[in-house]
């Protein structure tokens, strides 16, 4: 319904200033003819009124017939950067196109140029031989906020030969542009465990210090002979080859408060406090993944992020969590954060999810919580899991002081953040240090 209204509004004819002036002059002429009894003024008034109507009929009957292909230089851009788009407009009519203007329809959050002249293109039938039925235009898109925005359809504007009436026609369909949050450089972290070979590998090495880091498997056609494990071959009486033991990455967990809260505190994706929380999550998550951590992400509302969900190293079957692996997981995380919004909590139990995730590890792992508007009781239950994190850090973006005090009493590193504050400043105040560095 919304798209139908937008399309009909785009096709509606409107008079230009010249057309409106002629219509007003015609009405005044007919009024003067009635007062003065002048037939010539009546005829003049009728002509002036009918000219814009005839122009409206002309541009309604003769509509442009185009097809359009839209290509972005990159389908994913960072907020604050400029995206670039290329439009290939093809004339599908058997007539040469008239003088037209164009612009791409876009949401108010994006900045695009206004109407510009569209190069005239030849008729489709003849262009099949000389390739003159196509025009290629380029334009830039200014981005300021994150989000998933639809660019298009192409709006084509034309006027009648006398410039009395104007009409706009939508051409083609839209295409999404993903604007991800900007990521701050958080500098060198003190979470040096990320340079290790992973918790699982460390546990094996500590329990069997002299263990060979190789495992043997059956020979497969194509395996090089230099990898034959002769000792295992003699023991199993069949050809075995060496295969390096897979090494795991250390885990880290991030809980994002996407609960919209009560009605009086409810915010949406454009709330400055929630935008600060998303920017902080983007910077922390990207930093951890770049440092070699497998990042698990949970939300206080129903899960919106789509990482490697399920039963992976940092994913649990049946639980609303998403996991992101190095090295390419950071871009997947940012793409998911582009469309993140605050929602109703429903039956989500973030404390149980976080406890189940952290309970899989035999030692504490880095755990970060970003709180905005979430339910007090649910987040209070989350605070009881601080002993399972190393470090356990809670960021409060304008959250209630009593909740912060509860987290601090239970051993969390608590950091206050204000709306619009840069993530690297918030991170710097956390003064992150991990006992895992000493264990290493």
C-alpha positions, -999 to 999 in steps of 0.1 A, spaced: 0 0 0 28 24 9 46 17 -24 14 22 -44 8 56 -28 44 66 -35 41 55 -71 8 73 -77 22 105 -61 53 103 -83 31 102 -114 9 131 -104 11 161 -128 19 195 -114 18 229 -131 50 248 -134 51 285 -124 44 294 -160 14 270 -162 0 282 -129 4 318 -140 -14 312 -173 -43 295 -155 -46 324 -130 -45 349 -159 -72 329 -177 -95 329 -146 -90 366 -142 -97 372 -179 -130 353 -177 -139 372 -146 -132 405 -164 -153 393 -194 -182 387 -171 -179 421 -155 -173 441 -187 -193 420 -212 -162 415 -234 -163 384 -256 -127 387 -266 -116 385 -229 -138 354 -225 -121 337 -254 -87 347 -241 -95 334 -207 -107 300 -220 -75 296 -241 -53 304 -211 -71 279 -189 -72 251 -215 -35 253 -224 -23 238 -191 -50 212 -193 -39 202 -228 -3 201 -216 -13 178 -187 -31 154 -211 0 154 -234 25 144 -208 1 118 -194 -4 100 -227 33 101 -238 51 86 -208 88 77 -209 95 40 -211 128 31 -196 146 3 -178 173 9 -152 202 -10 -137 217 3 -105 252 -7 -93 269 5 -62 307 8 -60 303 -11 -28 271 -25 -13 284 -19 22 298 14 33 308 29 67 287 57 82 303 91 73 317 78 40 305 86 5 290 59 -15 289 60 -53 263 46 -76 261 40 -114 228 40 -132 224 25 -167 192 39 -182 179 22 -213 152 35 -236 126 8 -243 105 29 -265 105 31 -303 109 69 -300 139 90 -291 135 102 -255 125 138 -249 144 163 -227 142 148 -192 156 152 -157 164 125 -132 173 118 -96 173 86 -75 147 84 -47 164 80 -14 155 81 24 158 114 43 189 100 62 209 100 30 221 129 9 219 127 -29 220 153 -56 188 169 -69 173 166 -104 199 167 -132 195 166 -170 193 131 -184 212 127 -217 189 120 -246 189 85 -259 178 70 -292 149 48 -299 152 11 -289 146 -4 -323 175 15 -340 197 13 -310 199 -25 -313 223 -18 -341 242 14 -331 239 11 -292 226 46 -287 196 36 -266 215 37 -233 227 65 -210 250 60 -180 249 84 -151 268 85 -119 261 101 -85 274 102 -49 255 93 -17 264 110 15 259 88 46 257 100 82 240 73 102 240 35 101 211 16 86 199 -5 57 185 20 31 167 14 -2 178 36 -31 153 39 -59 132 38 -79 147 62 -104 125 93 -107 123 107 -142 108 142 -146 95 157 -179 76 188 -189 55 196 -220 71 215 -249 57 248 -236 69 242 -200 34 244 -185 31 211 -167 55 188 -150 52 150 -142 75 126 -124 76 88 -132 92 61 -111 114 37 -132 126 4 -120 128 -8 -84 150 0 -54 182 -16 -42 195 -18 -6 226 0 6 240 -12 39 256 16 60 276 0 89 287 17 121 320 35 121 347 15 140 371 33 164 407 20 168 408 9 204 446 5 204 466 -23 219 446 -43 244 460 -61 275 441 -92 265 472 -110 255 456 -144 257 445 -137 221 481 -144 210 479 -179 224 467 -209 206 433 -211 222 420 -223 255 414 -259 244 449 -262 230 464 -247 261 446 -272 283 460 -301 263 495 -287 263 494 -281 301 481 -316 309 505 -334 285 535 -311 282 555 -334 258 525 -343 236 532 -344 199 511 -317 182 504 -341 153 477 -366 148 476 -395 123 448 -404 99 443 -428 71 461 -422 39 439 -407 11 447 -407 -26 467 -375 -34 484 -372 0 521 -365 -4 544 -393 7 565 -370 28 535 -368 53 535 -405 59 536 -413 96 557 -444 97 554 -452 134 515 -450 131 517 -470 99 536 -498 116 513 -498 146 480 -499 126 494 -520 98 480 -496 72 493 -464 56 488 -434 79 497 -397 73 505 -369 96 479 -341 101 485 -311 123 462 -309 153 436 -281 147 442 -252 170 414 -232 185 409 -195 190 401 -181 225 366 -171 231 351 -137 241 315 -128 247 295 -96 242 259 -90 255 241 -61 238 211 -45 255 185 -43 226 155 -44 250 133 -14 243 124 -11 280 92 5 294 71 29 274 84 60 290 120 49 284 116 34 250 139 44 222 144 33 186 172 28 162 177 66 160 180 71 198 214 88 205 220 65 235 213 34 215 234 46 186 263 51 210 258 15 223 258 1 188 289 21 179 306 8 210 296 -28 202 309 -24 167 343 -12 179 347 -37 207 335 -66 186 358 -57 157 387 -52 180 383 -86 197 379 -105 163 410 -87 149 429 -97 180 421 -134 172 391 -140 195 360 -160 185 333 -136 194 299 -148 207 271 -122 208 238 -124 227 210 -98 230 186 -89 258 157 -89 232 151 -115 205 182 -122 185 186 -100 154 222 -106 145 230 -135 122 266 -148 126 277 -184 128 248 -196 149 243 -231 162 268 -255 178 301 -240 169 330 -231 192 311 -200 204 276 -210 194 252 -232 214 225 -252 198 190 -240 208 202 -207 223 198 -173 207 234 -165 201 256 -156 171 293 -163 167 319 -145 146 353 -160 137 385 -143 128 396 -131 104 365 -122 84 339 -122 111 343 -84 119 327 -74 86 298 -98 91 292 -84 126 292 -48 113 267 -57 86 244 -72 112 248 -41 135 237 -19 106 201 -30 110 201 -35 148 171 -20 166 156 -20 201 127 -44 204 103 -59 229 120 -83 253 93 -111 251 107 -143 267 144 -137 263 165 -147 293 199 -130 288 213 -142 321 206 -179 312 221 -174 278 252 -158 291 256 -184 319 252 -213 294 278 -197 271 304 -189 298 298 -222 315 313 -241 286 348 -228 293 370 -243 321 384 -209 328 370 -173 327 368 -156 293 366 -119 284 330 -108 288 315 -74 279 280 -61 285 265 -29 270 234 -17 288 210 10 276 173 6 286 169 -31 295 147 -47 322 162 -41 357 155 -76 370 169 -94 339 201 -73 339 204 -78 377 205 -115 370 232 -109 344 253 -91 370 256 -124 390 277 -139 362 306 -115 366 329 -142 382 327 -162 349 343 -133 330 380 -123 329 377 -94 325 340 -87 331 332 -52 319 298 -35 319 292 -3 299 263 19 310 250 42 283 228 64 305 214 34 324 200 37 359 226 43 387 212 16 410 218 -10 383 254 2 379 260 -1 417 247 -37 416 272 -46 389 300 -29 407 292 -47 439 295 -80 421 329 -74 408 323 -60 373 344 -32 358 318 -5 354 321 23 328 297 52 324 291 65 288 271 94 275 252 97 243 275 106 214 307 98 231 334 82 210 340 44 216 377 48 220 372 73 249 348 49 266 372 20 261 401 40 274 383 47 307 377 10 312 414 4 317 410 -32 306 435 -57 321 431 -95 323 444 -120 348 447 -143 318 478 -123 308 495 -135 340 484 -171 334 501 -169 300 
